């Protein structure tokens, strides 16, 4: 080859390489900032004027805020398992229960990102609570564990994409009673939802929860500053989300919005919409296929989650919106005799919520008198809202709220969420909504059968008998204060 021809050839190679580099920029980092037990509406940018979340609000101004985001199950372990596997919880066997395992045959996005060249780390809870060792895992499904984000990021190699999952302890109970007022939260300005009594005790409980959210917001601010100092901010997708709803009666462990609906903000100003709001329906299981798509990695066919990039990308082509999402619960805490759960499935559209309770004869909040699916679950630490309702449950003003949170429920529940946002009125037997109920039930059952839910296909039901890796929960000991307040025994046994 003549020198002139060789130069032209080399120039062409360099030009093509440059074009390829421009067409396929470096894969972005993924920073997942997760709070523990926080409902969607308790963030400043979501319209709450009392709780102060300036750092989260700033991320929302630079990203997309979701108003219809849901966890796949209102319980920590299965919600996180669904997020990791990209699958509905009935498809992941023991992974559907709290304090269980996450079977190794189900691919998880952290492992797949690692195989695709990402460095993967987490701190705090990650997947759990449960035992990853019990089925042969060598590490938490969240990835390699670090003390904090600063320790993770200082060991990053230039040009190596990474994924980090920050797990806050907040606003998970227990709270220091009065910590909200001490933090300057004005009790008089709190809006109490109609399914809770509007009393000082309840306002104190909510204020303490708000103070814990503000601590989470402070943590977000520290991590975002650390990220900025690395120079990696512009090439990092930031996600702010909760694993499930708040720990109040009718919240956590319930298929109502207060247990399943979570805040979600996704920000990458370079490529995603900014200061945008969407009411499109999505679930945490959508993270796995979305993250894998971002990493140019193959998405396993068994994942039932959706790639949500078309919702957040700038100038994305039009796409088909979801009509509904299906949510589920099996056993939350070990709070019924012989470890029985309270299985349910729910279909949520933008206007309605339909719930099917498969074992309506059981106590939905756990066996009395502890009602352990409502925190404080063993009554061994303070919980002013729960304590107040139980103490005043026979009073006319409180009994309806006690019934909503603790009493047995019918096999079917239907709520006109657009007109009944606090989901107080079950209209499942209202003839005016018979067609709505049938349509939702048919859609939900069809989806459950398509995705092989044994609750509808007649398959083997394992969730009442799978291992529960917290022995203390099986023989709960209420606190001295609760024993005195409610005339309780000193020990209970759910193994009988």
C-alpha positions as CSV (number, residue, x, y, z in Angstrom):
1,X,0.0,0.0,0.0
2,X,1.4,3.4,-1.0
3,X,2.0,5.9,1.9
4,X,-0.8,8.2,0.6
5,X,-3.3,5.4,0.4
6,X,-2.2,4.2,3.8
7,X,-2.9,7.6,5.3
8,X,-6.3,7.7,3.8
9,X,-7.0,4.3,5.1
10,X,-5.9,5.2,8.6
11,X,-7.9,8.4,8.5
12,X,-11.0,6.5,7.6
13,X,-10.5,4.1,10.5
14,X,-10.1,6.9,12.9
15,X,-13.2,8.7,11.5
16,X,-15.3,5.5,11.9
17,X,-14.0,5.0,15.5
18,X,-14.9,8.6,16.3
19,X,-18.4,8.2,14.8
20,X,-18.9,5.0,16.8
21,X,-17.8,6.8,20.0
22,X,-20.3,9.5,19.3
23,X,-23.1,7.1,18.5
24,X,-22.5,5.0,21.6
25,X,-21.3,7.2,24.5
26,X,-19.9,5.8,27.7
27,X,-22.5,3.8,29.5
28,X,-23.9,5.9,32.4
29,X,-23.5,5.1,36.1
30,X,-26.6,4.2,38.1
31,X,-27.1,5.6,41.6
32,X,-30.2,4.2,43.4
33,X,-31.1,6.1,46.5
34,X,-33.8,4.2,48.5
35,X,-35.7,5.1,51.6
36,X,-37.2,2.4,53.8
37,X,-41.0,2.6,54.2
38,X,-42.0,5.9,52.8
39,X,-45.3,6.7,51.1
40,X,-45.4,8.5,47.8
41,X,-47.0,11.7,49.0
42,X,-44.6,12.6,51.9
43,X,-42.1,14.6,49.9
44,X,-42.1,18.3,49.4
45,X,-42.2,18.2,45.6
46,X,-45.2,15.8,45.8
47,X,-47.2,18.5,47.5
48,X,-46.4,18.0,51.2
49,X,-45.9,21.4,52.7
50,X,-44.8,20.2,56.2
51,X,-41.9,17.7,55.5
52,X,-38.8,19.5,54.1
53,X,-36.9,17.6,51.4
54,X,-34.9,20.2,49.5
55,X,-32.3,17.7,48.2
56,X,-34.9,15.4,46.7
57,X,-36.9,18.3,45.3
58,X,-33.7,19.5,43.5
59,X,-33.3,16.1,41.9
60,X,-36.9,16.2,40.8
61,X,-36.4,19.6,39.2
62,X,-33.7,18.0,37.1
63,X,-35.6,14.8,36.3
64,X,-38.9,13.0,35.9
65,X,-41.3,12.6,38.9
66,X,-43.6,9.6,38.8
67,X,-47.0,10.0,40.5
68,X,-48.2,6.4,39.9
69,X,-45.2,4.3,40.9
70,X,-45.8,1.1,43.0
71,X,-43.8,-1.5,44.7
72,X,-44.8,-5.0,43.6
73,X,-45.4,-6.1,47.2
74,X,-46.0,-4.0,50.4
75,X,-43.2,-5.7,52.3
76,X,-39.5,-5.1,52.3
77,X,-38.0,-8.4,51.2
78,X,-40.4,-9.2,48.3
79,X,-40.5,-5.6,47.1
80,X,-36.7,-5.6,46.8
81,X,-36.7,-9.1,45.3
82,X,-39.1,-8.0,42.6
83,X,-36.9,-5.0,41.9
84,X,-33.8,-7.2,41.6
85,X,-35.3,-9.9,39.5
86,X,-37.6,-7.8,37.4
87,X,-40.4,-10.3,38.1
88,X,-43.8,-10.4,39.9
89,X,-43.4,-12.0,43.4
90,X,-45.5,-15.1,42.7
91,X,-42.9,-16.1,40.1
92,X,-39.9,-16.1,42.5
93,X,-41.0,-18.8,44.9
94,X,-39.7,-18.2,48.5
95,X,-38.7,-14.7,47.3
96,X,-42.3,-13.6,47.8
97,X,-42.0,-13.7,51.7
98,X,-40.4,-11.5,54.3
99,X,-37.4,-13.0,56.1
100,X,-37.0,-15.7,53.4
101,X,-34.5,-16.4,50.7
102,X,-34.1,-15.3,47.1
103,X,-33.6,-18.5,45.0
104,X,-30.5,-18.5,42.9
105,X,-32.2,-19.6,39.7
106,X,-33.8,-16.2,39.2
107,X,-31.4,-13.8,37.4
108,X,-30.9,-10.4,39.2
109,X,-29.9,-7.2,37.6
110,X,-26.9,-6.6,39.9
111,X,-25.2,-9.8,38.7
112,X,-26.1,-9.1,35.1
113,X,-24.7,-5.6,35.3
114,X,-21.5,-7.0,36.7
115,X,-21.2,-9.4,33.9
116,X,-21.8,-6.5,31.5
117,X,-18.7,-4.7,32.9
118,X,-20.3,-2.6,35.7
119,X,-18.8,-2.4,39.2
120,X,-21.7,-3.1,41.6
121,X,-22.0,-2.1,45.2
122,X,-24.5,-1.3,48.0
123,X,-24.8,-0.4,51.6
124,X,-27.3,-1.1,54.4
125,X,-30.1,-3.6,53.9
126,X,-29.8,-4.3,50.1
127,X,-32.0,-7.3,49.6
128,X,-33.7,-8.4,52.8
129,X,-34.4,-9.0,55.6
130,X,-33.7,-12.6,55.0
131,X,-30.9,-15.1,54.6
132,X,-28.9,-15.1,51.4
133,X,-26.5,-17.7,52.9
134,X,-29.3,-20.2,53.4
135,X,-29.5,-21.1,49.7
136,X,-25.8,-20.9,48.9
137,X,-25.2,-17.2,47.9
138,X,-21.8,-15.8,48.8
139,X,-23.0,-12.3,49.1
140,X,-26.2,-10.2,49.4
141,X,-28.0,-10.0,46.1
142,X,-27.4,-6.2,46.3
143,X,-23.8,-6.8,45.2
144,X,-20.5,-6.1,47.1
145,X,-21.2,-4.4,50.4
146,X,-19.6,-1.1,51.4
147,X,-19.7,1.0,54.5
148,X,-21.0,3.9,52.5
149,X,-21.0,5.6,49.0
150,X,-17.7,7.4,49.7
151,X,-15.9,4.2,50.3
152,X,-17.3,2.7,47.1
153,X,-16.6,5.7,44.9
154,X,-13.0,6.2,46.0
155,X,-12.1,2.8,44.6
156,X,-13.7,3.3,41.2
157,X,-11.6,3.1,38.1
158,X,-11.7,5.8,35.5
159,X,-14.0,4.8,32.6
160,X,-15.5,1.9,34.5
161,X,-19.3,2.2,34.8
162,X,-20.8,1.5,38.2
163,X,-24.1,0.8,39.9
164,X,-24.5,1.7,43.6
165,X,-27.6,1.1,45.8
166,X,-27.8,3.3,48.8
167,X,-30.2,1.9,51.5
168,X,-31.2,4.4,54.1
169,X,-32.4,3.2,57.5
170,X,-35.0,6.0,57.4
171,X,-37.9,6.4,57.8
172,X,-38.2,2.9,59.1
173,X,-39.5,2.5,62.7
174,X,-38.8,2.7,65.6
175,X,-38.9,6.5,66.1
176,X,-37.9,8.4,69.2
177,X,-41.3,9.7,70.3
178,X,-41.2,13.5,70.1
179,X,-38.3,13.6,67.6
180,X,-40.6,15.4,65.0
181,X,-41.4,18.3,67.3
182,X,-37.8,18.5,68.4
183,X,-36.9,18.8,64.7
184,X,-39.2,21.8,64.4
185,X,-42.2,20.1,62.7
186,X,-45.4,21.9,63.5
187,X,-48.1,19.3,64.6
188,X,-50.9,21.7,63.7
189,X,-49.9,21.8,60.0
190,X,-49.9,18.0,59.5
191,X,-52.7,16.6,57.3
192,X,-53.9,13.4,58.9
193,X,-55.4,10.9,56.4
194,X,-59.0,10.0,57.0
195,X,-58.2,6.4,57.8
196,X,-56.3,7.5,61.0
197,X,-57.8,9.4,64.0
198,X,-56.9,13.1,64.0
199,X,-55.5,13.2,67.5
200,X,-52.3,14.6,69.1
201,X,-50.9,11.1,69.4
202,X,-51.3,10.4,65.7
203,X,-49.9,13.8,64.8
204,X,-46.8,13.2,67.0
205,X,-46.3,9.8,65.3
206,X,-46.5,11.4,61.8
207,X,-44.2,14.2,62.8
208,X,-41.6,11.6,64.0
209,X,-41.9,9.9,60.7
210,X,-41.4,13.2,58.9
211,X,-38.3,13.9,60.9
212,X,-36.9,10.6,59.7
213,X,-37.7,11.5,56.1
214,X,-35.8,14.7,56.5
215,X,-32.8,12.7,57.7
216,X,-33.1,10.6,54.5
217,X,-33.1,13.9,52.5
218,X,-30.0,15.0,54.3
219,X,-28.3,11.7,53.3
220,X,-29.3,12.3,49.7
221,X,-27.7,15.7,49.8
222,X,-24.4,14.4,51.2
223,X,-24.2,11.6,48.5
224,X,-25.1,14.0,45.7
225,X,-22.3,16.3,46.8
226,X,-19.9,13.4,46.9
227,X,-21.0,12.4,43.4
228,X,-20.5,15.9,42.2
229,X,-16.9,16.0,43.6
230,X,-16.0,12.9,41.6
231,X,-16.8,14.7,38.3
232,X,-19.2,11.8,37.4
233,X,-22.5,13.6,38.0
234,X,-23.2,14.3,34.4
235,X,-22.8,10.7,33.5
236,X,-24.9,9.2,36.3
237,X,-28.5,8.3,36.4
238,X,-29.9,9.2,39.8
239,X,-33.0,7.4,41.1
240,X,-34.8,8.4,44.3
241,X,-37.4,5.8,45.5
242,X,-38.8,4.0,48.5
243,X,-39.2,0.2,48.8
244,X,-42.8,0.4,50.1
245,X,-45.3,2.5,52.0
246,X,-45.3,3.9,55.5
247,X,-45.5,1.9,58.7
248,X,-48.9,3.1,59.8
249,X,-52.2,1.2,60.2
250,X,-53.5,0.4,56.7
251,X,-50.0,1.1,55.3
252,X,-47.1,-1.3,55.2
253,X,-48.2,-4.9,54.5
254,X,-51.4,-3.8,52.8
255,X,-52.4,-3.6,49.2
256,X,-53.9,-0.2,49.6
257,X,-52.0,2.7,48.1
258,X,-50.6,3.5,51.6
259,X,-48.6,0.3,51.5
260,X,-47.7,0.1,47.8
261,X,-47.5,3.5,46.3
262,X,-44.0,5.0,46.5
263,X,-42.2,8.2,45.5
264,X,-40.0,7.8,42.4
265,X,-37.8,10.4,40.7
266,X,-35.4,9.6,37.9
267,X,-32.8,12.1,36.8
268,X,-30.1,12.3,34.1
269,X,-30.4,15.8,32.6
270,X,-28.1,15.1,29.7
271,X,-30.5,12.6,28.2
272,X,-33.7,12.5,30.2
273,X,-36.5,15.0,30.5
274,X,-36.2,17.6,33.3
275,X,-38.7,19.1,35.6
276,X,-41.2,16.6,34.2
277,X,-44.1,14.8,35.8
278,X,-45.8,11.6,34.6
279,X,-48.8,9.7,35.8
280,X,-47.9,6.6,33.8
281,X,-48.2,3.4,35.9
282,X,-45.0,1.5,36.7
283,X,-43.6,-0.8,39.4
284,X,-40.2,-1.4,40.9
285,X,-39.8,-4.6,38.8
286,X,-39.4,-2.2,35.9
287,X,-35.9,-1.2,37.2
288,X,-34.2,-4.5,36.2
289,X,-35.0,-4.4,32.4
290,X,-34.5,-0.6,32.4
291,X,-31.0,-0.8,34.0
292,X,-30.0,-3.7,31.7
293,X,-31.1,-1.7,28.6
294,X,-29.1,1.3,29.8
295,X,-26.0,-1.1,30.1
296,X,-26.6,-2.5,26.7
297,X,-27.0,-5.9,28.4
298,X,-29.4,-8.7,27.4
299,X,-32.7,-8.7,29.2
300,X,-33.8,-12.2,30.4
301,X,-37.1,-13.3,28.8
302,X,-38.5,-14.3,32.2
303,X,-38.6,-10.7,33.4
304,X,-42.1,-9.3,33.6
305,X,-41.1,-5.7,34.3
306,X,-41.1,-3.1,31.5
307,X,-38.3,-1.0,30.2
308,X,-39.4,2.5,31.1
309,X,-36.8,4.5,29.1
310,X,-39.4,5.7,26.6
311,X,-41.2,7.5,29.5
312,X,-38.1,9.4,30.6
313,X,-36.0,10.0,27.6
314,X,-36.0,13.3,25.7
315,X,-37.7,13.2,22.4
316,X,-38.7,9.6,22.9
317,X,-41.2,8.2,20.3
318,X,-44.7,7.7,21.4
319,X,-45.3,4.4,23.2
320,X,-48.3,2.4,24.5
321,X,-49.1,3.3,28.1
322,X,-50.0,0.6,30.6
323,X,-53.7,0.3,31.5
324,X,-52.9,-1.4,34.9
325,X,-50.4,-2.9,37.2
326,X,-50.9,-6.0,39.3
327,X,-49.5,-6.1,42.9
328,X,-49.4,-8.9,45.5
329,X,-48.6,-10.0,49.0
330,X,-48.1,-13.3,50.7
331,X,-46.7,-13.7,54.2
332,X,-45.3,-10.5,55.7
333,X,-44.3,-11.0,59.4
334,X,-44.7,-14.2,61.3
335,X,-47.9,-13.0,63.1
336,X,-50.5,-15.8,62.8
337,X,-50.6,-19.3,64.2
338,X,-48.4,-21.7,62.3
339,X,-46.9,-18.9,60.3
340,X,-49.9,-18.4,58.0
341,X,-49.8,-15.4,55.7
342,X,-52.6,-13.2,54.3
343,X,-52.4,-13.7,50.6
344,X,-53.9,-11.1,48.2
345,X,-53.6,-9.7,44.7
346,X,-54.5,-6.3,43.5
347,X,-55.0,-4.5,40.2
348,X,-54.4,-0.8,40.1
349,X,-55.5,1.5,37.3
350,X,-55.4,5.2,37.4
351,X,-58.9,5.4,38.7
352,X,-59.6,2.1,40.6
353,X,-58.1,-0.4,43.0
354,X,-59.5,-3.9,43.1
355,X,-58.2,-6.4,45.7
356,X,-58.8,-10.1,46.0
357,X,-58.2,-11.6,49.5
358,X,-57.6,-15.3,49.1
359,X,-57.9,-16.2,52.8
360,X,-60.5,-13.7,54.1
361,X,-61.2,-15.8,57.2
362,X,-57.7,-14.9,58.5
363,X,-56.9,-11.7,60.4
364,X,-55.4,-9.3,57.8
365,X,-53.3,-7.4,60.4
366,X,-52.2,-10.5,62.2
367,X,-53.8,-12.4,65.1
368,X,-55.2,-10.4,67.9
369,X,-54.3,-8.9,70.4
370,X,-50.9,-8.0,68.9
371,X,-52.0,-7.4,65.3
372,X,-48.4,-7.9,64.2
373,X,-48.6,-7.0,60.6
374,X,-49.1,-3.4,61.8
375,X,-46.0,-1.8,63.3
376,X,-44.8,-1.9,66.1
377,X,-45.4,-5.6,65.2
378,X,-44.6,-7.2,68.5
379,X,-45.8,-4.2,70.5
380,X,-42.3,-4.1,72.0
381,X,-41.5,-0.5,71.1
382,X,-43.7,2.7,70.9
383,X,-46.1,3.3,68.1
384,X,-48.5,6.1,69.1
385,X,-50.9,5.7,66.2
386,X,-51.4,2.0,66.6
387,X,-51.5,2.3,70.4
388,X,-54.2,5.0,70.2
389,X,-56.5,3.1,67.9
390,X,-56.2,-0.1,69.9
391,X,-56.8,1.7,73.2
392,X,-59.9,3.5,71.8
393,X,-61.2,0.9,69.4
394,X,-64.7,0.7,71.0
395,X,-65.3,4.4,70.8
396,X,-67.7,5.4,68.0
397,X,-65.3,7.9,66.5
398,X,-62.4,5.4,66.4
399,X,-64.1,2.1,65.7
400,X,-64.5,2.7,61.9
401,X,-60.7,3.3,61.7
402,X,-60.0,0.2,63.8
403,X,-62.2,-1.8,61.5
404,X,-60.4,-0.5,58.4
405,X,-56.9,-1.4,59.8
406,X,-57.4,-4.4,62.0
407,X,-60.8,-6.2,61.4
408,X,-61.4,-9.0,59.0
409,X,-62.1,-8.1,55.4
410,X,-64.3,-9.4,52.6
411,X,-62.9,-11.5,49.8
412,X,-63.2,-8.7,47.3
413,X,-62.5,-4.9,47.8
414,X,-63.0,-2.2,45.2
415,X,-62.2,1.5,45.6
416,X,-63.0,4.4,43.3
417,X,-59.6,6.0,44.0
418,X,-60.3,9.1,41.9
419,X,-63.2,10.0,44.2
420,X,-62.1,8.2,47.4
421,X,-58.3,8.8,47.6
422,X,-58.2,7.5,51.2
423,X,-59.8,4.3,50.1
424,X,-62.4,4.3,52.9
425,X,-65.5,3.0,51.0
426,X,-65.4,-0.6,49.6
427,X,-67.8,-0.5,46.7
428,X,-67.3,-4.1,45.6
429,X,-71.0,-4.9,46.3
430,X,-72.4,-1.7,44.8
431,X,-74.4,-2.6,41.7
432,X,-73.4,0.6,40.0
433,X,-69.8,-0.7,39.9
434,X,-70.5,-4.3,39.0
435,X,-69.2,-4.0,35.5
436,X,-66.0,-2.2,36.7
437,X,-65.4,-4.9,39.3
438,X,-65.9,-7.7,36.7
439,X,-63.6,-6.0,34.2
440,X,-60.9,-5.5,36.7
441,X,-61.2,-9.0,38.1
442,X,-61.1,-10.5,34.6
443,X,-58.0,-8.5,33.7
444,X,-56.2,-9.4,36.9
445,X,-57.0,-13.1,36.7
446,X,-56.0,-13.2,33.1
447,X,-52.6,-11.6,33.9
448,X,-52.1,-13.9,36.9
449,X,-52.7,-16.9,34.8
450,X,-50.5,-15.7,31.9
451,X,-47.6,-15.2,34.4
452,X,-48.2,-18.5,36.2
453,X,-49.5,-17.5,39.6
454,X,-50.4,-20.6,41.5
455,X,-53.1,-18.7,43.3
456,X,-55.0,-18.8,40.0
457,X,-53.5,-21.7,38.1
458,X,-54.0,-24.3,40.8
459,X,-50.3,-24.8,41.4
460,X,-48.6,-25.6,44.7
461,X,-48.9,-23.0,47.4
462,X,-45.7,-22.8,49.4
463,X,-45.7,-19.5,51.1
464,X,-47.4,-20.5,54.4
465,X,-44.7,-23.0,55.1
466,X,-41.4,-21.6,53.8
467,X,-38.6,-20.8,56.2
468,X,-38.7,-17.6,58.2
469,X,-35.2,-16.5,59.3
470,X,-36.1,-14.5,62.4
471,X,-36.8,-16.8,65.3
472,X,-37.5,-14.0,67.8
473,X,-40.6,-13.1,65.8
474,X,-42.2,-16.5,66.4
475,X,-42.4,-16.0,70.2
476,X,-43.0,-12.2,70.5
477,X,-42.6,-10.4,73.8
478,X,-44.6,-7.1,74.2
479,X,-43.0,-4.3,76.1
480,X,-43.9,-3.7,79.8
481,X,-45.7,-0.6,78.7
482,X,-47.9,-2.5,76.2
483,X,-48.5,-5.3,78.6
484,X,-49.8,-2.8,81.2
485,X,-51.7,-0.7,78.6
486,X,-53.6,-3.6,77.0
487,X,-53.6,-6.3,79.6
488,X,-51.3,-8.6,77.5
489,X,-49.5,-11.8,78.3
490,X,-45.7,-11.5,78.6
491,X,-45.1,-13.9,75.7
492,X,-46.9,-15.2,72.7
493,X,-46.3,-18.3,70.5
494,X,-47.2,-18.4,66.9
495,X,-45.8,-21.9,66.4
496,X,-48.8,-23.8,67.9
